[in-house]
Amino acid sequence: MRRGKFHDAHGISQRQLRVGELIRRTLAEILVRGEIHDPELNRFSVTVGEVRASADLKVATAYVSPLGGREYESLLELLNRNKAELRQILGKRLELKFTPEVRFRIDETYDQMDETRRLFSQESVRRDIEC
């Protein structure tokens, strides 16, 4: 660990976490308000679960999912198609020296939670846990 830097267990700095959360909130707000000039994208209700900023803060990966959990690929295509406009709006709102490039990925957290619940509901797994 370098002197003067505060990192969590995964090597992510506090600054990366703060910037990621700032971008997440701002991006979610932009999408909720329908500020993008694309009616196809504005028809989606999008959840921005997490944004991870790179160590140099030049790239931000946004984990998104459509409300209702359908049309993942359509959502990714629309977000990527409107990436430049999203970055421009983010740049105006964020008080950062540099506006990061935003990359979009599907947030699979909810799917993983459903699978975990399904596994824990199995009789053989419950029996192993209780022993």
Disulfide bonds with the S-S distance in Angstrom:
none
